[in-house]
């Protein structure tokens, strides 16, 4: 990162993209090694699980709802569906671990690049097992927030729709659709907001002493003033992910384009998803530095260097020597 900290606050959308691209190209060797070790397996598991499910559990994939209804009716599951659930649980465990490892490695590498610290893949690999534990705690807190948010949304939707539905004696009036659409729209806004905060909280968990709920609050304070640009970046990246997943699901897994066409398109989706994941992780770290600069939280490079070195010792050094009191007060609120 060649820019001075105070200059980062002026970066716009394309400036952030350019900064992320420059970081990747300047440190292409280490990023290539991280991609091979963590991001490629992550992308492969993410894309291949649908096809693997179809091959191993062809009946279960199409009868999930029926099996769950049977479970709730008789409190039992068939052996086939039990194996299918075990497969799904193992898939999500591997996905989570690789996601946390990839995030830890990318953020740590960019922080080392920021301090012009010598970095090797061996050093990154030795630090990642320590860093990802902090990320796990932050992820769990984010999951709790998201579950509670969805739960209360469902309650609100229930108390809005059910009384209206009962008053119309089983008929479905247009007002129910309107109410449902309004609630879903508001829910989508909140979902995107929580997602933005959680992405920034991941970086906070690695580069500062805060993690878990404190990292969530800190990222909430940091993103103020840069909400619009963060939103645009998040939406563009999510749309890109969805396009790749849609193409893989509908054309590769269930398409009729021939074996060779599926292989070529599948390989293309696999490589494109890997690039998107790597680029997205770099961008969210750059956004963190932009937000820090916007709030005039100067990051002392020597202190950051000590913080990164402390991971080897299992201890953590504060990223900023003199904390911004105003921002800390806003976090507590």
PyMOL commands that set and color helices and strands:
alter all, ss='L'
color gray80, all
select helices_A, chain A and resi 5-10+13-26+28-56+58-62+64-74+79-114+121-167+174-207+213-222+227-253+259-294+301-313+325-332
alter helices_A, ss='H'
color red, helices_A
deselect
rebuild
show_as cartoon
